[in-house]
Amino acid sequence: MKRLPTDSTQRKKTEKESPKKTAPKPTKPDKNPMLTPKIRKVTVNICVGKSGAPLEKAITVLKDLTNQKPVRLKAKKTIRNFDIRKGESIACKVTLRKKKAHEFLTKVLQATDGRLPQRHFDQFGNFSFGVKEHIEIPGTKYVPELGIFGMDVSVTLSRAGYRVKERKRARSKIGSRQCLTLNEAVAFVKNEIGAEVI
């Protein structure tokens, strides 16, 4: 007499015939272009504290350094001790993006010997630093008629798609995964820009 197949034998045959399903491999952040950090903008600011000839000289220096027309900044309130009136133009700034931002940042970091203290970074990966004298930037010559100015450089880092949070039309929220962290920003500055974080 022929032996009838049992449930256990049938189960073994089906397990051998059907291939095992493997779980999909997680995507690494460095391979996903949406998670790759990038320089969103570089803002360069020179504050002289008063209008007139000093501000015009600062605008000329900033225009020569960045090859871009600066914007005047006005005082938000009156400070009598410093002779500052509300609405008076006391500073100028330039906002650089894309290729210009990367080229200027690489050049201006040489004025700080390519070093950035970690305390200059915030929790979202943005960082700022100062340059005491603009003539320390490579390729800059001293002009006695203009003088010497210091400046503040603020760098904003982000990932692709961050504009959705700040645009005027159809504004929406973004996930926490899309925000940069301090460690990711430090790694980006070391690998992409070549600066040393101390």
DODRENKE-108076 format. One line per field, with one value per atom (N, C-alpha, C): residue number from 1; residue in three letters; chain; atom name; z, x, y. Coordinates in nm, 3 decimals. Each point is the difference from the previous one (the first is absolute). Layout:
N
n <- NUM_...
res <- Ala_...
chain <- A_...
atom <- CA_...
c3 <- Z_...
c1 <- X_...
c2 <- Y_...
//
This chain:
198
n <- 1_1_1_2_2_2_3_3_3_4_4_4_5_5_5_6_6_6_7_7_7_8_8_8_9_9_9_10_10_10_11_11_11_12_12_12_13_13_13_14_14_14_15_15_15_16_16_16_17_17_17_18_18_18_19_19_19_20_20_20_21_21_21_22_22_22_23_23_23_24_24_24_25_25_25_26_26_26_27_27_27_28_28_28_29_29_29_30_30_30_31_31_31_32_32_32_33_33_33_34_34_34_35_35_35_36_36_36_37_37_37_38_38_38_39_39_39_40_40_40_41_41_41_42_42_42_43_43_43_44_44_44_45_45_45_46_46_46_47_47_47_48_48_48_49_49_49_50_50_50_51_51_51_52_52_52_53_53_53_54_54_54_55_55_55_56_56_56_57_57_57_58_58_58_59_59_59_60_60_60_61_61_61_62_62_62_63_63_63_64_64_64_65_65_65_66_66_66_67_67_67_68_68_68_69_69_69_70_70_70_71_71_71_72_72_72_73_73_73_74_74_74_75_75_75_76_76_76_77_77_77_78_78_78_79_79_79_80_80_80_81_81_81_82_82_82_83_83_83_84_84_84_85_85_85_86_86_86_87_87_87_88_88_88_89_89_89_90_90_90_91_91_91_92_92_92_93_93_93_94_94_94_95_95_95_96_96_96_97_97_97_98_98_98_99_99_99_100_100_100_101_101_101_102_102_102_103_103_103_104_104_104_105_105_105_106_106_106_107_107_107_108_108_108_109_109_109_110_110_110_111_111_111_112_112_112_113_113_113_114_114_114_115_115_115_116_116_116_117_117_117_118_118_118_119_119_119_120_120_120_121_121_121_122_122_122_123_123_123_124_124_124_125_125_125_126_126_126_127_127_127_128_128_128_129_129_129_130_130_130_131_131_131_132_132_132_133_133_133_134_134_134_135_135_135_136_136_136_137_137_137_138_138_138_139_139_139_140_140_140_141_141_141_142_142_142_143_143_143_144_144_144_145_145_145_146_146_146_147_147_147_148_148_148_149_149_149_150_150_150_151_151_151_152_152_152_153_153_153_154_154_154_155_155_155_156_156_156_157_157_157_158_158_158_159_159_159_160_160_160_161_161_161_162_162_162_163_163_163_164_164_164_165_165_165_166_166_166_167_167_167_168_168_168_169_169_169_170_170_170_171_171_171_172_172_172_173_173_173_174_174_174_175_175_175_176_176_176_177_177_177_178_178_178_179_179_179_180_180_180_181_181_181_182_182_182_183_183_183_184_184_184_185_185_185_186_186_186_187_187_187_188_188_188_189_189_189_190_190_190_191_191_191_192_192_192_193_193_193_194_194_194_195_195_195_196_196_196_197_197_197_198_198_198
res <- Met_Met_Met_Lys_Lys_Lys_Arg_Arg_Arg_Leu_Leu_Leu_Pro_Pro_Pro_Thr_Thr_Thr_Asp_Asp_Asp_Ser_Ser_Ser_Thr_Thr_Thr_Gln_Gln_Gln_Arg_Arg_Arg_Lys_Lys_Lys_Lys_Lys_Lys_Thr_Thr_Thr_Glu_Glu_Glu_Lys_Lys_Lys_Glu_Glu_Glu_Ser_Ser_Ser_Pro_Pro_Pro_Lys_Lys_Lys_Lys_Lys_Lys_Thr_Thr_Thr_Ala_Ala_Ala_Pro_Pro_Pro_Lys_Lys_Lys_Pro_Pro_Pro_Thr_Thr_Thr_Lys_Lys_Lys_Pro_Pro_Pro_Asp_Asp_Asp_Lys_Lys_Lys_Asn_Asn_Asn_Pro_Pro_Pro_Met_Met_Met_Leu_Leu_Leu_Thr_Thr_Thr_Pro_Pro_Pro_Lys_Lys_Lys_Ile_Ile_Ile_Arg_Arg_Arg_Lys_Lys_Lys_Val_Val_Val_Thr_Thr_Thr_Val_Val_Val_Asn_Asn_Asn_Ile_Ile_Ile_Cys_Cys_Cys_Val_Val_Val_Gly_Gly_Gly_Lys_Lys_Lys_Ser_Ser_Ser_Gly_Gly_Gly_Ala_Ala_Ala_Pro_Pro_Pro_Leu_Leu_Leu_Glu_Glu_Glu_Lys_Lys_Lys_Ala_Ala_Ala_Ile_Ile_Ile_Thr_Thr_Thr_Val_Val_Val_Leu_Leu_Leu_Lys_Lys_Lys_Asp_Asp_Asp_Leu_Leu_Leu_Thr_Thr_Thr_Asn_Asn_Asn_Gln_Gln_Gln_Lys_Lys_Lys_Pro_Pro_Pro_Val_Val_Val_Arg_Arg_Arg_Leu_Leu_Leu_Lys_Lys_Lys_Ala_Ala_Ala_Lys_Lys_Lys_Lys_Lys_Lys_Thr_Thr_Thr_Ile_Ile_Ile_Arg_Arg_Arg_Asn_Asn_Asn_Phe_Phe_Phe_Asp_Asp_Asp_Ile_Ile_Ile_Arg_Arg_Arg_Lys_Lys_Lys_Gly_Gly_Gly_Glu_Glu_Glu_Ser_Ser_Ser_Ile_Ile_Ile_Ala_Ala_Ala_Cys_Cys_Cys_Lys_Lys_Lys_Val_Val_Val_Thr_Thr_Thr_Leu_Leu_Leu_Arg_Arg_Arg_Lys_Lys_Lys_Lys_Lys_Lys_Lys_Lys_Lys_Ala_Ala_Ala_His_His_His_Glu_Glu_Glu_Phe_Phe_Phe_Leu_Leu_Leu_Thr_Thr_Thr_Lys_Lys_Lys_Val_Val_Val_Leu_Leu_Leu_Gln_Gln_Gln_Ala_Ala_Ala_Thr_Thr_Thr_Asp_Asp_Asp_Gly_Gly_Gly_Arg_Arg_Arg_Leu_Leu_Leu_Pro_Pro_Pro_Gln_Gln_Gln_Arg_Arg_Arg_His_His_His_Phe_Phe_Phe_Asp_Asp_Asp_Gln_Gln_Gln_Phe_Phe_Phe_Gly_Gly_Gly_Asn_Asn_Asn_Phe_Phe_Phe_Ser_Ser_Ser_Phe_Phe_Phe_Gly_Gly_Gly_Val_Val_Val_Lys_Lys_Lys_Glu_Glu_Glu_His_His_His_Ile_Ile_Ile_Glu_Glu_Glu_Ile_Ile_Ile_Pro_Pro_Pro_Gly_Gly_Gly_Thr_Thr_Thr_Lys_Lys_Lys_Tyr_Tyr_Tyr_Val_Val_Val_Pro_Pro_Pro_Glu_Glu_Glu_Leu_Leu_Leu_Gly_Gly_Gly_Ile_Ile_Ile_Phe_Phe_Phe_Gly_Gly_Gly_Met_Met_Met_Asp_Asp_Asp_Val_Val_Val_Ser_Ser_Ser_Val_Val_Val_Thr_Thr_Thr_Leu_Leu_Leu_Ser_Ser_Ser_Arg_Arg_Arg_Ala_Ala_Ala_Gly_Gly_Gly_Tyr_Tyr_Tyr_Arg_Arg_Arg_Val_Val_Val_Lys_Lys_Lys_Glu_Glu_Glu_Arg_Arg_Arg_Lys_Lys_Lys_Arg_Arg_Arg_Ala_Ala_Ala_Arg_Arg_Arg_Ser_Ser_Ser_Lys_Lys_Lys_Ile_Ile_Ile_Gly_Gly_Gly_Ser_Ser_Ser_Arg_Arg_Arg_Gln_Gln_Gln_Cys_Cys_Cys_Leu_Leu_Leu_Thr_Thr_Thr_Leu_Leu_Leu_Asn_Asn_Asn_Glu_Glu_Glu_Ala_Ala_Ala_Val_Val_Val_Ala_Ala_Ala_Phe_Phe_Phe_Val_Val_Val_Lys_Lys_Lys_Asn_Asn_Asn_Glu_Glu_Glu_Ile_Ile_Ile_Gly_Gly_Gly_Ala_Ala_Ala_Glu_Glu_Glu_Val_Val_Val_Ile_Ile_Ile
chain <- A_A_A_A_A_A_A_A_A_A_A_A_A_A_A_A_A_A_A_A_A_A_A_A_A_A_A_A_A_A_A_A_A_A_A_A_A_A_A_A_A_A_A_A_A_A_A_A_A_A_A_A_A_A_A_A_A_A_A_A_A_A_A_A_A_A_A_A_A_A_A_A_A_A_A_A_A_A_A_A_A_A_A_A_A_A_A_A_A_A_A_A_A_A_A_A_A_A_A_A_A_A_A_A_A_A_A_A_A_A_A_A_A_A_A_A_A_A_A_A_A_A_A_A_A_A_A_A_A_A_A_A_A_A_A_A_A_A_A_A_A_A_A_A_A_A_A_A_A_A_A_A_A_A_A_A_A_A_A_A_A_A_A_A_A_A_A_A_A_A_A_A_A_A_A_A_A_A_A_A_A_A_A_A_A_A_A_A_A_A_A_A_A_A_A_A_A_A_A_A_A_A_A_A_A_A_A_A_A_A_A_A_A_A_A_A_A_A_A_A_A_A_A_A_A_A_A_A_A_A_A_A_A_A_A_A_A_A_A_A_A_A_A_A_A_A_A_A_A_A_A_A_A_A_A_A_A_A_A_A_A_A_A_A_A_A_A_A_A_A_A_A_A_A_A_A_A_A_A_A_A_A_A_A_A_A_A_A_A_A_A_A_A_A_A_A_A_A_A_A_A_A_A_A_A_A_A_A_A_A_A_A_A_A_A_A_A_A_A_A_A_A_A_A_A_A_A_A_A_A_A_A_A_A_A_A_A_A_A_A_A_A_A_A_A_A_A_A_A_A_A_A_A_A_A_A_A_A_A_A_A_A_A_A_A_A_A_A_A_A_A_A_A_A_A_A_A_A_A_A_A_A_A_A_A_A_A_A_A_A_A_A_A_A_A_A_A_A_A_A_A_A_A_A_A_A_A_A_A_A_A_A_A_A_A_A_A_A_A_A_A_A_A_A_A_A_A_A_A_A_A_A_A_A_A_A_A_A_A_A_A_A_A_A_A_A_A_A_A_A_A_A_A_A_A_A_A_A_A_A_A_A_A_A_A_A_A_A_A_A_A_A_A_A_A_A_A_A_A_A_A_A_A_A_A_A_A_A_A_A_A_A_A_A_A_A_A_A_A_A_A_A_A_A_A_A_A_A_A_A_A_A_A_A_A_A_A_A_A_A_A_A_A_A_A_A_A_A_A_A_A_A_A_A_A_A_A_A_A_A_A_A_A_A_A_A_A_A_A_A_A_A_A_A_A_A_A_A_A_A_A_A_A_A_A_A_A_A_A_A_A_A_A_A_A_A_A_A_A_A_A_A_A_A_A_A_A_A_A_A_A_A_A_A
atom <- N_CA_C_N_CA_C_N_CA_C_N_CA_C_N_CA_C_N_CA_C_N_CA_C_N_CA_C_N_CA_C_N_CA_C_N_CA_C_N_CA_C_N_CA_C_N_CA_C_N_CA_C_N_CA_C_N_CA_C_N_CA_C_N_CA_C_N_CA_C_N_CA_C_N_CA_C_N_CA_C_N_CA_C_N_CA_C_N_CA_C_N_CA_C_N_CA_C_N_CA_C_N_CA_C_N_CA_C_N_CA_C_N_CA_C_N_CA_C_N_CA_C_N_CA_C_N_CA_C_N_CA_C_N_CA_C_N_CA_C_N_CA_C_N_CA_C_N_CA_C_N_CA_C_N_CA_C_N_CA_C_N_CA_C_N_CA_C_N_CA_C_N_CA_C_N_CA_C_N_CA_C_N_CA_C_N_CA_C_N_CA_C_N_CA_C_N_CA_C_N_CA_C_N_CA_C_N_CA_C_N_CA_C_N_CA_C_N_CA_C_N_CA_C_N_CA_C_N_CA_C_N_CA_C_N_CA_C_N_CA_C_N_CA_C_N_CA_C_N_CA_C_N_CA_C_N_CA_C_N_CA_C_N_CA_C_N_CA_C_N_CA_C_N_CA_C_N_CA_C_N_CA_C_N_CA_C_N_CA_C_N_CA_C_N_CA_C_N_CA_C_N_CA_C_N_CA_C_N_CA_C_N_CA_C_N_CA_C_N_CA_C_N_CA_C_N_CA_C_N_CA_C_N_CA_C_N_CA_C_N_CA_C_N_CA_C_N_CA_C_N_CA_C_N_CA_C_N_CA_C_N_CA_C_N_CA_C_N_CA_C_N_CA_C_N_CA_C_N_CA_C_N_CA_C_N_CA_C_N_CA_C_N_CA_C_N_CA_C_N_CA_C_N_CA_C_N_CA_C_N_CA_C_N_CA_C_N_CA_C_N_CA_C_N_CA_C_N_CA_C_N_CA_C_N_CA_C_N_CA_C_N_CA_C_N_CA_C_N_CA_C_N_CA_C_N_CA_C_N_CA_C_N_CA_C_N_CA_C_N_CA_C_N_CA_C_N_CA_C_N_CA_C_N_CA_C_N_CA_C_N_CA_C_N_CA_C_N_CA_C_N_CA_C_N_CA_C_N_CA_C_N_CA_C_N_CA_C_N_CA_C_N_CA_C_N_CA_C_N_CA_C_N_CA_C_N_CA_C_N_CA_C_N_CA_C_N_CA_C_N_CA_C_N_CA_C_N_CA_C_N_CA_C_N_CA_C_N_CA_C_N_CA_C_N_CA_C_N_CA_C_N_CA_C_N_CA_C_N_CA_C_N_CA_C_N_CA_C_N_CA_C_N_CA_C_N_CA_C_N_CA_C_N_CA_C_N_CA_C_N_CA_C_N_CA_C_N_CA_C_N_CA_C_N_CA_C_N_CA_C_N_CA_C_N_CA_C_N_CA_C_N_CA_C_N_CA_C_N_CA_C_N_CA_C_N_CA_C_N_CA_C_N_CA_C_N_CA_C_N_CA_C_N_CA_C_N_CA_C_N_CA_C
c3 <- 0.000_0.000_0.000_-0.075_-0.006_0.124_0.052_0.119_-0.041_0.067_-0.031_0.059_-0.071_0.054_0.120_0.099_0.120_-0.014_0.099_-0.004_0.011_0.080_0.019_-0.127_-0.077_-0.125_-0.103_-0.005_-0.094_0.035_0.129_0.043_-0.039_0.011_-0.036_-0.149_-0.083_-0.144_-0.042_0.062_-0.035_0.043_0.113_0.047_-0.094_-0.056_-0.092_-0.135_-0.046_-0.130_-0.001_0.106_0.004_0.055_-0.073_0.048_0.120_0.086_0.118_-0.039_0.059_-0.026_0.090_-0.062_0.075_0.019_0.115_0.030_-0.084_-0.046_-0.082_0.081_-0.064_0.069_0.022_0.119_0.025_-0.085_-0.046_-0.082_0.088_-0.033_0.077_-0.034_0.098_-0.025_-0.109_-0.009_-0.097_-0.143_-0.019_-0.132_-0.042_0.093_-0.030_-0.026_-0.123_-0.028_0.082_0.048_0.079_0.141_0.046_0.135_0.001_-0.117_-0.008_0.042_0.097_0.041_-0.112_0.001_-0.099_0.061_-0.062_0.044_-0.060_0.086_-0.050_-0.033_0.089_-0.026_0.094_-0.042_0.082_0.008_0.121_0.022_0.058_-0.066_0.044_0.042_0.122_0.059_0.051_-0.032_0.054_0.065_0.130_0.074_0.042_-0.040_0.036_0.106_0.026_0.108_-0.035_-0.122_-0.040_-0.152_-0.049_-0.144_-0.050_-0.130_-0.055_-0.067_0.007_-0.069_0.049_0.133_0.043_-0.058_-0.009_-0.056_-0.150_-0.071_-0.143_-0.026_0.085_-0.013_0.027_0.100_0.030_-0.115_-0.063_-0.115_-0.116_-0.021_-0.107_0.027_0.126_0.037_-0.018_0.046_-0.010_-0.145_-0.082_-0.142_-0.072_0.036_-0.061_0.043_0.123_0.050_-0.060_-0.019_-0.040_-0.144_-0.068_-0.137_-0.006_0.103_0.008_0.073_-0.039_0.059_0.141_0.101_0.138_0.022_0.107_0.042_0.130_0.011_0.122_0.108_0.124_0.115_0.089_0.048_0.081_0.147_0.087_0.145_0.038_0.089_0.042_0.114_0.073_0.110_0.020_0.076_0.027_0.122_-0.015_0.110_0.012_0.099_0.012_0.035_0.078_0.041_-0.119_-0.105_-0.119_-0.118_0.026_-0.105_-0.118_0.032_-0.101_0.005_-0.114_-0.009_-0.067_0.038_-0.059_-0.149_-0.082_-0.145_-0.072_0.073_-0.062_-0.053_-0.118_-0.058_0.071_0.064_0.079_-0.040_-0.094_-0.036_-0.143_-0.051_-0.132_0.002_-0.089_-0.005_-0.143_-0.023_-0.128_0.028_-0.078_0.012_-0.124_0.020_-0.109_-0.001_-0.119_-0.014_-0.106_0.008_-0.099_-0.014_-0.124_-0.025_0.065_-0.004_0.062_0.150_0.066_0.144_0.035_-0.076_0.028_-0.025_-0.108_-0.032_0.104_0.041_0.098_0.136_0.039_0.130_0.005_-0.108_-0.005_0.010_-0.060_0.002_0.134_0.059_0.124_0.119_-0.007_0.111_0.014_-0.107_0.010_0.091_0.019_0.092_0.145_0.029_0.136_0.012_-0.095_-0.004_-0.015_-0.057_-0.024_0.125_0.109_0.127_0.044_0.053_0.051_0.136_0.105_0.129_-0.008_0.068_-0.005_0.067_0.089_0.067_-0.096_-0.120_-0.099_-0.077_0.023_-0.066_0.089_-0.062_0.077_-0.014_0.059_0.003_-0.137_-0.095_-0.134_-0.103_0.045_-0.090_-0.062_0.027_-0.053_0.084_-0.060_0.076_-0.049_0.087_-0.031_0.053_-0.063_0.047_-0.047_0.058_-0.030_-0.061_-0.079_-0.057_0.049_0.074_0.061_-0.103_-0.101_-0.104_-0.136_-0.088_-0.130_-0.087_0.031_-0.080_0.028_0.101_0.027_-0.100_-0.072_-0.101_-0.119_-0.049_-0.113_-0.123_-0.067_-0.121_0.025_0.126_0.033_0.029_-0.065_0.020_0.089_0.072_0.089_-0.081_0.014_-0.065_0.109_0.012_0.109_0.000_-0.118_-0.007_0.061_-0.001_0.054_0.145_0.040_0.137_0.017_0.125_0.033_0.073_-0.039_0.059_0.044_0.110_0.042_-0.050_0.003_-0.052_0.070_-0.003_0.054_-0.116_0.006_-0.104_0.063_-0.049_0.049_-0.112_0.031_-0.099_0.041_-0.093_0.023_-0.079_0.072_-0.064_0.005_-0.098_-0.003_-0.093_-0.008_-0.095_-0.110_-0.105_-0.109_0.051_-0.046_0.040_0.121_0.059_0.119_-0.034_-0.127_-0.041_0.019_0.007_0.018_0.131_0.099_0.131_0.002_-0.091_0.008_-0.118_-0.103_-0.115_0.035_-0.072_0.030_-0.044_-0.115_-0.054_0.025_0.045_0.027_0.099_0.108_0.104_0.075_0.036_0.068_0.098_0.088_0.098_-0.061_0.059_-0.041_0.120_-0.028_0.107_0.071_0.118_0.079_-0.067_-0.083_-0.069_-0.103_-0.047_-0.101_0.059_0.133_0.065_0.028_-0.018_0.027_0.150_0.040_0.138_0.010_0.120_0.022_-0.053_0.027_-0.043_-0.152_-0.067_-0.146_-0.061_0.060_-0.051_0.018_0.114_0.024_-0.100_-0.026_-0.098_-0.140_-0.036_-0.131_-0.015_0.104_-0.006_-0.014_0.069_-0.008_-0.137_-0.053_-0.122_-0.126_-0.006_-0.123_-0.008_0.111_-0.001_0.035_0.077_0.036_0.120_0.081_0.120_0.119_0.099_0.123_0.111_0.061_0.109_0.130_0.087_0.124_0.120
c1 <- 0.083_-0.083_0.087_-0.047_0.075_-0.029_0.107_-0.014_-0.044_-0.103_-0.053_0.092_0.019_0.088_-0.065_0.079_-0.050_0.017_-0.052_0.008_0.142_0.082_0.139_0.081_-0.022_0.074_-0.042_-0.130_-0.045_0.057_0.013_0.053_0.147_0.076_0.141_0.019_-0.087_0.010_-0.028_-0.103_-0.034_0.109_0.068_0.108_0.120_0.027_0.111_-0.030_-0.124_-0.035_-0.007_-0.060_-0.014_0.126_0.061_0.122_-0.029_0.100_-0.016_0.002_-0.089_-0.007_0.100_0.086_0.099_-0.048_0.030_-0.042_0.079_-0.060_0.073_0.109_0.113_0.112_-0.029_0.030_-0.024_0.092_-0.050_0.077_0.089_0.128_0.094_-0.017_0.020_-0.019_0.092_0.124_0.093_-0.036_-0.082_-0.042_-0.131_-0.072_-0.128_0.024_-0.027_0.028_-0.086_-0.117_-0.087_0.054_0.090_0.055_0.142_0.056_0.136_0.003_0.082_0.008_0.058_-0.038_0.052_0.001_0.079_0.006_-0.119_-0.088_-0.119_0.031_0.072_0.039_0.112_0.075_0.106_-0.029_-0.017_-0.032_0.121_0.043_0.116_-0.049_0.035_-0.052_0.115_-0.007_0.094_-0.081_0.022_-0.071_0.100_-0.028_0.088_-0.062_-0.129_-0.064_-0.046_0.023_-0.046_-0.005_-0.074_-0.014_0.107_-0.005_0.095_0.117_0.117_0.120_0.046_0.002_0.042_-0.084_-0.131_-0.087_0.025_0.024_0.028_0.130_0.099_0.126_-0.020_-0.082_-0.028_-0.074_-0.091_-0.073_0.096_0.097_0.098_0.086_0.044_0.083_-0.078_-0.124_-0.081_-0.032_-0.021_-0.028_0.122_0.120_0.122_0.029_-0.035_0.027_-0.094_-0.125_-0.102_-0.047_0.038_-0.048_-0.153_-0.060_-0.146_-0.038_-0.112_-0.041_-0.054_0.056_-0.049_-0.134_-0.067_-0.126_0.024_-0.057_0.014_-0.095_0.047_-0.081_-0.023_-0.124_-0.037_-0.013_0.023_-0.012_-0.146_-0.027_-0.137_-0.046_0.094_-0.038_0.108_-0.035_0.092_0.087_0.132_0.096_0.079_-0.034_0.060_0.148_0.039_0.141_0.093_-0.051_0.081_-0.039_-0.085_-0.045_-0.065_-0.082_-0.070_-0.148_-0.056_-0.141_-0.077_-0.123_-0.083_-0.024_0.020_-0.016_0.125_0.109_0.124_0.077_0.058_0.079_0.134_0.027_0.124_0.083_-0.049_0.072_-0.037_0.072_-0.029_0.026_-0.068_0.017_-0.016_0.050_-0.011_-0.038_-0.093_-0.040_0.046_0.085_0.056_-0.064_-0.022_-0.061_0.073_-0.022_0.051_0.152_0.050_0.144_0.074_-0.059_0.064_0.020_-0.100_0.008_0.114_0.012_0.105_0.139_0.016_0.131_0.041_-0.093_0.034_0.031_-0.077_0.023_0.136_0.038_0.132_0.111_-0.019_0.103_0.007_-0.116_0.001_0.043_-0.015_0.044_0.152_0.071_0.146_0.045_-0.086_0.032_-0.003_-0.069_-0.004_0.086_0.092_0.089_-0.078_-0.121_-0.079_-0.050_-0.017_-0.045_-0.131_-0.089_-0.129_-0.025_-0.021_-0.038_-0.139_-0.018_-0.130_-0.110_0.035_-0.101_-0.065_0.057_-0.058_-0.115_-0.025_-0.110_-0.123_-0.119_-0.123_-0.055_-0.116_-0.054_-0.051_-0.020_-0.047_0.112_0.125_0.114_0.048_-0.065_0.047_0.117_0.088_0.115_0.037_0.070_0.044_0.141_0.071_0.133_0.031_0.103_0.035_0.139_0.018_0.130_0.036_0.110_0.035_0.040_0.077_0.045_-0.021_-0.066_-0.032_0.123_0.111_0.121_0.067_-0.048_0.052_-0.054_-0.104_-0.055_0.094_0.036_0.094_-0.051_0.092_-0.034_-0.052_0.001_-0.052_0.117_0.001_0.104_-0.049_0.093_-0.033_-0.007_-0.113_-0.020_-0.011_0.097_-0.003_-0.126_-0.056_-0.118_-0.124_-0.003_-0.115_0.018_0.124_0.024_-0.017_-0.015_-0.012_-0.133_-0.071_-0.130_-0.001_-0.071_-0.030_-0.137_-0.028_-0.127_-0.042_-0.130_-0.059_-0.049_0.030_-0.040_-0.089_-0.124_-0.096_-0.032_0.012_-0.022_-0.122_-0.094_-0.122_0.007_-0.006_0.000_-0.140_-0.032_-0.131_0.005_-0.114_-0.016_-0.097_-0.007_-0.092_-0.144_-0.085_-0.140_-0.031_0.101_-0.025_-0.079_0.001_-0.072_-0.151_-0.050_-0.144_-0.048_0.088_-0.037_-0.010_0.071_0.009_-0.062_-0.043_-0.057_-0.134_-0.039_-0.123_-0.125_0.007_-0.117_0.011_-0.112_-0.005_0.107_0.014_0.099_-0.042_0.097_-0.030_0.112_-0.026_0.099_0.092_0.119_0.093_0.031_0.040_0.029_0.130_0.015_0.121_0.123_-0.021_0.111_0.063_-0.077_0.049_0.082_-0.001_0.079_0.141_0.098_0.138_0.028_0.095_0.045_0.141_0.045_0.132_0.110_-0.009_0.104_0.007_-0.116_-0.001_0.061_-0.026_0.056_0.152_0.049_0.144_0.069_-0.060_0.057_0.000_-0.105_-0.007_0.108_0.022_0.102_0.140_0.024_0.131_0.024_-0.100_0.020_-0.014_-0.102_-0.028_0.076_0.011_0.063_0.149_0.036_0.140_0.044_-0.094_0.035_0.017_0.072_0.024_-0.088_-0.080_-0.088_0.067_0.023_0.073_-0.091
c2 <- -0.120_0.120_0.126_0.104_0.126_0.084_0.060_0.084_0.141_0.047_0.133_0.108_0.111_0.108_0.069_0.025_0.068_0.151_0.071_0.147_0.050_-0.072_0.044_-0.013_-0.107_-0.017_0.103_0.031_0.102_0.137_0.029_0.128_0.014_-0.111_0.004_0.023_-0.063_0.018_0.144_0.059_0.139_0.097_-0.026_0.086_-0.007_-0.122_-0.014_0.066_-0.012_0.053_0.153_0.059_0.145_0.065_0.098_0.066_0.090_0.016_0.083_0.147_0.078_0.143_0.073_0.079_0.077_0.143_0.056_0.137_0.099_0.110_0.099_0.069_0.023_0.062_0.148_0.052_0.144_0.086_0.113_0.092_0.086_0.004_0.080_0.148_0.091_0.143_0.055_-0.055_0.054_-0.039_-0.106_-0.042_0.064_0.057_0.064_0.148_0.049_0.142_0.095_-0.044_0.087_0.022_-0.089_0.011_0.056_0.030_0.051_0.147_0.039_0.141_0.087_0.126_0.095_0.139_0.089_0.139_0.073_0.046_0.069_0.145_0.069_0.138_0.040_0.101_0.060_0.150_0.050_0.142_0.070_0.106_0.078_0.138_0.041_0.124_0.086_0.129_0.099_0.110_0.022_0.103_0.108_0.124_0.112_0.089_-0.014_0.074_0.140_0.045_0.133_0.008_0.095_0.019_0.096_0.029_0.095_-0.068_0.067_-0.048_-0.138_-0.030_-0.134_-0.112_0.021_-0.102_-0.018_0.111_-0.010_-0.075_0.020_-0.073_-0.150_-0.033_-0.140_-0.067_0.073_-0.056_-0.029_0.090_-0.021_-0.122_-0.017_-0.115_-0.130_-0.002_-0.121_-0.035_0.102_-0.025_-0.056_0.049_-0.051_-0.145_-0.035_-0.135_-0.105_0.037_-0.099_0.015_0.110_0.025_0.002_0.057_0.009_0.129_0.060_0.127_-0.020_0.067_-0.015_0.071_-0.040_0.059_0.077_0.118_0.080_-0.051_0.003_-0.040_0.121_0.016_0.115_-0.039_0.099_-0.022_-0.018_-0.095_-0.029_0.092_0.058_0.089_0.105_0.102_0.111_-0.032_0.021_-0.019_0.130_0.081_0.133_-0.006_-0.099_-0.009_-0.022_-0.062_-0.026_0.090_0.099_0.093_-0.074_-0.099_-0.078_0.035_0.038_0.034_-0.115_-0.016_-0.103_0.028_-0.102_0.015_0.045_0.025_0.043_-0.121_0.009_-0.108_-0.008_-0.114_-0.014_-0.122_-0.082_-0.122_-0.039_-0.101_-0.055_-0.150_-0.071_-0.145_-0.049_-0.122_-0.068_-0.145_-0.054_-0.140_-0.075_-0.099_-0.080_-0.138_-0.054_-0.132_-0.082_-0.132_-0.096_0.009_0.015_-0.006_0.117_0.120_0.116_-0.020_-0.059_-0.022_-0.096_-0.108_-0.100_0.059_0.075_0.058_0.104_0.087_0.103_-0.062_-0.102_-0.063_-0.068_-0.068_-0.064_0.103_0.117_0.104_0.070_0.032_0.078_-0.085_-0.132_-0.085_-0.001_0.036_0.007_0.114_0.100_0.109_-0.045_-0.111_-0.055_-0.126_-0.018_-0.118_-0.130_0.008_-0.120_-0.068_0.076_-0.057_0.065_-0.083_0.047_-0.065_0.078_-0.058_-0.063_-0.110_-0.070_0.081_0.092_0.082_0.100_0.018_0.089_-0.064_-0.130_-0.070_0.000_0.008_-0.013_-0.142_-0.027_-0.135_-0.047_0.094_-0.035_-0.004_0.013_-0.013_0.130_0.113_0.128_0.051_0.076_0.051_0.139_0.075_0.136_0.019_0.091_0.036_0.141_0.060_0.137_0.012_0.104_0.034_0.140_0.013_0.127_0.105_-0.040_0.092_-0.063_0.072_-0.059_-0.023_0.068_-0.018_-0.135_-0.073_-0.135_-0.103_0.034_-0.090_-0.005_-0.119_-0.010_0.074_0.070_0.074_0.139_0.045_0.134_0.093_0.116_0.099_0.113_0.058_0.111_0.130_0.069_0.129_0.106_0.091_0.100_0.086_0.029_0.084_-0.067_-0.134_-0.073_-0.041_-0.032_-0.043_-0.151_-0.041_-0.143_-0.022_-0.104_-0.033_-0.146_-0.024_-0.136_-0.041_-0.129_-0.049_-0.127_-0.025_-0.122_-0.086_-0.129_-0.094_-0.106_-0.011_-0.098_-0.099_-0.129_-0.106_-0.080_-0.015_-0.076_-0.129_-0.113_-0.132_-0.060_-0.081_-0.065_-0.119_-0.070_-0.109_0.041_-0.077_0.029_-0.009_0.090_0.000_0.086_0.065_0.082_0.126_0.041_0.121_-0.013_-0.124_-0.021_0.062_0.006_0.053_0.152_0.069_0.145_0.074_-0.072_0.069_0.064_0.103_0.074_-0.077_-0.064_-0.070_-0.151_-0.061_-0.145_-0.042_0.076_-0.032_-0.126_-0.083_-0.125_-0.033_-0.095_-0.044_-0.105_-0.012_-0.103_-0.090_-0.122_-0.094_0.030_-0.055_0.023_-0.061_-0.103_-0.064_0.094_0.098_0.092_0.113_0.016_0.104_-0.051_0.086_-0.037_0.000_-0.082_-0.004_0.059_0.022_0.058_-0.091_-0.130_-0.093_-0.011_0.003_-0.007_0.126_0.115_0.125_0.003_-0.047_-0.004_-0.093_-0.116_-0.094_0.061_0.074_0.064_0.106_0.081_0.105_-0.061_-0.111_-0.065_-0.063_-0.071_-0.077_0.085_0.086_0.075_0.132_0.071_0.132_-0.010_-0.101_-0.021_0.081_0.047_0.076_-0.094_0.048_-0.078_0.055_-0.087_0.039_-0.039_0.097_-0.024_0.020
//
